[in-house]
Amino acid sequence: MKLQGAITINGRKYSKGDEVPWKIVYPFFMVHMLAFGLSGFFMAYSPEGPGVFFLYLHGGFAIFVYLVFYLTMFGREQVRWMFINAGLGLFGIYAEIGWILDWFGTTLEDYPLHVHVIPFLYYILYTFLLRQALLDISHARDDQQRRRRVERFYIIASVIVYGVIFLTGRTG
């Protein structure tokens, strides 16, 4: 992956435009973000959660830090597309988080709207990271034709998964 800003990884300095192997970046961020995303999810939806103030303090700070890294690694244009896709992806977020909450015997409607902000933002950041990983692992980032195929696959697979979950996975 080609960096869009300078960063130090494991004591090694990389400059804007340097290539960093995806194997260094994605495994770390996928595990790290999954852990923080799960913590945000459980803080938001647990009956004994820490309260909205701490949820926003903890989650807001983490999301801000992830955005700084995303801007450095992927650049402003890709991050802009993350938010565009987030706007388009509310259907998927609603379907999947509703499906997950169903595992715990609850629904999205059981919580006030403001509680959903942090888990939804984590979801947006995570799915963005998945798309970026897919582009790099498939070597499609700099190959316009391959990138279109990968993006088409990503969109079709996402709509199918979200649709199936939405139509069959929720009881609430």
KEMARDREN-732018 format. One record per residue: residue in three letters; x, y, z of N, C-alpha, C in turn. Coordinates in steps of 0.02 Angstrom, whole numbers, padded with zeros to 5 digits, always signed. Example, Ala and Ser with C-alpha at 12.3 -4.5 7.8 and 13.67 -1.06 7.14 Angstrom:
2
ALA+00660-00284+00390+00615-00225+00390+00660-00165+00390/SER+00642-00112+00354+00684-00053+00357+00645+00002+00394/
***
This chain:
172
MET+00042-00058+00000+00000+00000+00000+00045+00061+00000/LYS+00024+00112-00037+00062+00174-00042+00036+00223+00010/LEU+00080+00246+00055+00060+00292+00108+00044+00361+00080/GLN-00006+00392+00110-00027+00459+00091+00001+00512+00139/GLY+00040+00489+00189+00071+00533+00237+00127+00496+00272/ALA+00168+00532+00310+00224+00501+00346+00199+00466+00409/ILE+00232+00410+00426+00213+00371+00485+00273+00329+00506/THR+00276+00312+00570+00327+00266+00596+00292+00202+00618/ILE+00317+00146+00593+00289+00080+00609+00345+00037+00636/ASN+00338+00014+00698+00388-00028+00731+00458+00004+00728/GLY+00461+00070+00739+00524+00106+00741+00552+00124+00673/ARG+00521+00103+00620+00545+00120+00553+00503+00177+00525/LYS+00536+00229+00500+00502+00287+00473+00486+00276+00399/TYR+00424+00292+00382+00402+00289+00313+00380+00360+00293/SER+00396+00380+00233+00377+00446+00207+00315+00439+00164/LYS+00284+00496+00152+00226+00498+00106+00249+00470+00039/GLY+00209+00424+00011+00224+00393-00053+00262+00328-00047/ASP+00289+00312+00013+00323+00248+00022+00273+00191+00018/GLU+00297+00134-00005+00257+00073-00006+00267+00036+00060/VAL+00213+00016+00090+00214-00024+00151+00177-00088+00137/PRO+00208-00146+00151+00173-00209+00137+00107-00213+00176/TRP+00054-00235+00143-00011-00239+00176-00008-00285+00236/LYS+00037-00334+00235+00042-00382+00290+00063-00348+00355/ILE+00094-00290+00351+00113-00252+00411+00054-00213+00439/VAL+00013-00187+00395-00039-00140+00416-00105-00175+00433/TYR-00132-00214+00387-00200-00239+00396-00210-00287+00455/PRO-00167-00337+00465-00179-00381+00522-00182-00342+00588/PHE-00136-00296+00598-00137-00256+00660-00201-00217+00667/PHE-00219-00179+00616-00278-00136+00621-00343-00177+00624/MET-00346-00233+00589-00406-00274+00591-00418-00300+00662/VAL-00366-00326+00694-00373-00352+00762-00386-00295+00811/HIS-00347-00242+00806-00353-00185+00851-00423-00154+00846/MET-00445-00142+00785-00511-00110+00777-00567-00157+00796/LEU-00559-00221+00784-00610-00268+00806-00617-00266+00882/ALA-00561-00263+00918-00563-00260+00991-00597-00196+01015/PHE-00577-00139+00987-00608-00075+01007-00681-00072+00984/GLY-00695-00097+00925-00764-00097+00901-00809-00140+00945/LEU-00784-00198+00965-00823-00241+01010-00833-00207+01078/SER-00781-00175+01103-00789-00140+01167-00840-00085+01161/GLY-00839-00047+01107-00889+00005+01096-00959-00024+01090/PHE-00964-00081+01055-01028-00115+01047-01056-00136+01115/PHE-01014-00170+01155-01038-00194+01220-01051-00137+01269/MET-01011-00084+01267-01025-00027+01310-01091+00006+01292/ALA-01106+00010+01227-01167+00043+01205-01228+00001+01221/TYR-01224-00064+01212-01284-00105+01214-01290-00149+01278/SER-01241-00147+01321-01246-00185+01383-01293-00150+01432/PRO-01335-00188+01466-01381-00157+01515-01343-00122+01572/GLU-01283-00146+01587-01242-00115+01639-01186-00074+01609/GLY-01196-00047+01550-01145-00008+01516-01123+00053+01555/PRO-01068+00083+01536-01039+00138+01575-01075+00205+01568/GLY-01124+00209+01526-01159+00272+01516-01136+00305+01452/VAL-01177+00349+01426-01165+00380+01362-01104+00426+01363/PHE-01092+00462+01418-01035+00507+01421-00970+00469+01410/PHE-00959+00413+01446-00898+00375+01438-00896+00341+01370/LEU-00953+00318+01346-00956+00287+01280-00930+00336+01227/TYR-00954+00398+01230-00932+00449+01182-00860+00470+01194/LEU-00839+00474+01256-00770+00492+01272-00722+00439+01246/HIS-00734+00377+01263-00691+00321+01243-00695+00310+01167/GLY-00755+00302+01142-00765+00288+01071-00745+00347+01027/GLY-00763+00407+01048-00746+00466+01009-00672+00476+01002/PHE-00635+00466+01056-00562+00472+01053-00532+00419+01007/ALA-00554+00357+01015-00528+00302+00973-00544+00315+00899/ILE-00604+00336+00884-00623+00348+00815-00583+00406+00786/PHE-00570+00458+00825-00528+00513+00802-00458+00488+00784/VAL-00429+00446+00827-00362+00419+00815-00362+00376+00752/TYR-00412+00334+00743-00416+00293+00682-00421+00338+00620/LEU-00459+00391+00624-00464+00437+00567-00397+00468+00549/VAL-00358+00486+00599-00291+00514+00587-00248+00462+00550/PHE-00249+00400+00573-00212+00347+00539-00238+00335+00468/TYR-00304+00335+00460-00333+00324+00394-00311+00379+00345/LEU-00312+00441+00368-00290+00496+00325-00217+00487+00304/THR-00176+00465+00351-00105+00454+00337-00095+00396+00290/MET-00131+00342+00301-00120+00282+00261-00155+00285+00193/PHE-00217+00310+00192-00257+00304+00131-00269+00370+00095/GLY-00263+00426+00131-00273+00491+00099-00343+00518+00106/ARG-00349+00583+00094-00412+00619+00102-00467+00593+00055/GLU-00450+00577-00007-00500+00555-00056-00531+00488-00034/GLN-00490+00441-00011-00517+00377+00011-00560+00385+00074/VAL-00538+00428+00120-00577+00439+00180-00643+00474+00163/ARG-00642+00519+00114-00703+00551+00091-00752+00497+00065/TRP-00725+00450+00027-00767+00395+00001-00792+00351+00058/MET-00754+00345+00112-00777+00307+00169-00843+00337+00195/PHE-00845+00403+00200-00906+00435+00225-00962+00433+00174/ILE-00946+00437+00110-00997+00430+00058-01027+00360+00062/ASN-00984+00310+00066-01008+00241+00071-01046+00229+00136/ALA-01027+00264+00189-01063+00257+00252-01135+00282+00244/GLY-01142+00338+00210-01209+00363+00198-01250+00314+00158/LEU-01219+00283+00108-01254+00233+00067-01264+00167+00105/GLY-01220+00155+00154-01221+00090+00187-01263+00086+00250/LEU-01303+00136+00264-01344+00133+00325-01389+00071+00326/PHE-01411+00051+00267-01451-00010+00262-01412-00070+00290/GLY-01350-00077+00269-01309-00132+00292-01295-00128+00366/ILE-01280-00068+00389-01266-00059+00461-01327-00078+00502/TYR-01384-00052+00481-01446-00065+00517-01460-00140+00518/ALA-01452-00172+00461-01466-00244+00456-01419-00284+00499/GLU-01354-00272+00494-01305-00314+00529-01304-00302+00604/ILE-01306-00239+00626-01306-00227+00698-01372-00252+00728/GLY-01426-00243+00692-01490-00271+00716-01486-00346+00722/TRP-01453-00378+00674-01445-00450+00674-01402-00472+00734/ILE-01347-00436+00747-01304-00452+00804-01342-00442+00870/LEU-01378-00386+00876-01416-00374+00937-01468-00429+00948/ASP-01495-00456+00895-01544-00510+00900-01514-00571+00935/TRP-01448-00582+00927-01415-00637+00962-01421-00629+01037/PHE-01426-00566+01060-01430-00551+01131-01502-00539+01154/GLY-01549-00554+01110-01620-00547+01128-01644-00476+01132/THR-01614-00430+01095-01634-00360+01096-01636-00334+01024/THR-01658-00272+01015-01663-00243+00949-01635-00172+00949/LEU-01623-00145+00890-01601-00075+00885-01651-00028+00917/GLU-01714-00043+00911-01767+00000+00937-01768+00002+01013/ASP-01733-00045+01046-01731-00046+01119-01685+00007+01148/TYR-01648+00042+01106-01599+00092+01128-01613+00158+01095/PRO-01599+00213+01130-01607+00279+01098-01557+00288+01041/LEU-01575+00330+00994-01535+00342+00934-01462+00360+00951/HIS-01451+00402+01000-01383+00425+01015-01337+00368+01039/VAL-01364+00314+01063-01323+00257+01085-01292+00222+01025/HIS-01325+00224+00968-01302+00189+00908-01243+00223+00873/VAL-01228+00286+00888-01178+00324+00851-01110+00290+00853/ILE-01085+00273+00912-01017+00243+00918-01014+00175+00885/PRO-01059+00128+00899-01055+00064+00863-01061+00072+00787/PHE-01104+00117+00764-01110+00128+00692-01045+00155+00663/LEU-01013+00203+00698-00950+00230+00673-00895+00177+00671/TYR-00892+00134+00722-00844+00079+00720-00858+00034+00660/TYR-00921+00020+00648-00939-00022+00591-00916+00009+00525/ILE-00927+00074+00518-00905+00110+00458-00830+00104+00450/LEU-00793+00117+00503-00720+00113+00500-00697+00042+00482/TYR-00729-00008+00511-00708-00077+00499-00723-00098+00427/THR-00782-00082+00401-00797-00102+00333-00753-00064+00283/PHE-00735-00002+00299-00688+00035+00258-00621-00002+00255/LEU-00598-00025+00314-00534-00061+00317-00538-00126+00277/LEU-00594-00160+00281-00603-00222+00241-00597-00208+00167/ARG-00628-00154+00144-00625-00136+00072-00554-00119+00052/GLN-00519-00081+00093-00450-00063+00078-00406-00125+00075/ALA-00416-00171+00122-00377-00233+00122-00392-00273+00059/LEU-00454-00277+00040-00473-00314-00021-00439-00284-00082/LEU-00437-00217-00087-00403-00184-00144-00329-00200-00145/ASP-00297-00200-00086-00225-00213-00085-00208-00287-00093/ILE-00245-00330-00060-00231-00402-00064-00241-00428-00135/SER-00291-00400-00170-00304-00421-00239-00263-00383-00290/HIS-00218-00339-00266-00176-00297-00310-00218-00256-00359/ALA-00274-00231-00334-00320-00194-00378-00317-00119-00369/ARG-00281-00094-00320-00281-00023-00306-00257+00018-00366/ASP-00204-00003-00399-00175+00035-00454-00193+00007-00523/ASP-00235-00043-00524-00257-00073-00588-00331-00057-00595/GLN-00346-00007-00637-00414+00019-00643-00465-00036-00659/GLN-00449-00078-00706-00496-00131-00727-00507-00181-00671/ARG-00454-00203-00639-00460-00250-00584-00497-00218-00525/ARG-00482-00154-00512-00516-00119-00457-00591-00116-00468/ARG-00612-00102-00529-00684-00101-00544-00716-00169-00530/ARG-00682-00222-00550-00709-00290-00537-00713-00304-00462/VAL-00660-00287-00426-00659-00299-00353-00713-00257-00319/GLU-00720-00194-00339-00771-00151-00308-00841-00176-00325/ARG-00851-00199-00387-00916-00226-00406-00932-00288-00363/PHE-00883-00332-00356-00892-00391-00313-00909-00370-00242/TYR-00872-00321-00215-00882-00297-00147-00954-00271-00137/ILE-00977-00232-00184-01044-00203-00180-01098-00257-00185/ILE-01091-00301-00234-01141-00355-00243-01142-00401-00183/ALA-01083-00422-00159-01080-00467-00101-01109-00432-00039/SER-01094-00369-00030-01121-00332+00028-01197-00327+00025/VAL-01224-00310-00032-01297-00303-00039-01330-00371-00027/ILE-01301-00425-00052-01330-00491-00041-01328-00509+00033/VAL-01270-00500+00065-01264-00517+00136-01312-00474+00177/TYR-01312-00409+00166-01356-00364+00204-01430-00381+00192/GLY-01447-00394+00130-01516-00410+00114-01539-00474+00147/VAL-01497-00526+00145-01515-00589+00176-01523-00580+00252/ILE-01475-00545+00282-01480-00533+00354-01542-00493+00371/PHE-01554-00441+00333-01612-00398+00346-01678-00436+00338/LEU-01682-00477+00286-01745-00512+00273-01756-00574+00316/THR-01702-00606+00337-01711-00670+00372-01681-00672+00442/GLY-01635-00626+00458-01597-00633+00519-01624-00600+00580/ARG-01672-00554+00573-01695-00517+00631-01765-00539+00652/THR-01774-00543+00717-01840-00559+00742-01874-00498+00772/GLY-01834-00445+00786-01861-00386+00820-01891-00335+00775/
***
